[in-house]
Structure formats: structure tokens, C-alpha cells
Amino acid sequence: MARRRGLMSDALKYELAQELGFANKVRNGDWGEVTTREAGSLVRAAIERAERQAAGRQNQR
């Protein structure tokens, strides 16, 4: 099975990690130190951001 390409850019992941307070763990590109809770928070923040952007686009119509 082919590996799926990530949906989030590395820049977005790092920006969200900064906002959530664990960017120091991923500064060198190694995401191995991130806890499951932190990873879940990152995904949740990405979903919330995408929903806000989608809502903003709908309001413009």
C-alpha cells in the first residue's frame, strides 16, 4: 500500500506547535518527542482552523 502524503504542511504543524507550547520539542524536525496528547491537540487545532476558514469562505458568498 502506498504511503499517504500528509495533509498539513510542515510549516503549519510547526506554527500550531508554537501556539500550543511544544515547538521546542520539534524545532529540529524530530516529532518523536511529541506526546499523544500533544499530537491530538495539534490535530484538533488544525481542524478548528480549517473549520473557521471554511466558515469564512461561506460568509463571503
Secondary structure by P-SEA (a helix, b strand, c coil): cccccccccaaaaaaaaaaacccccccccccccccaaaaaaaaaaaaaaaaaaaaaaaaac
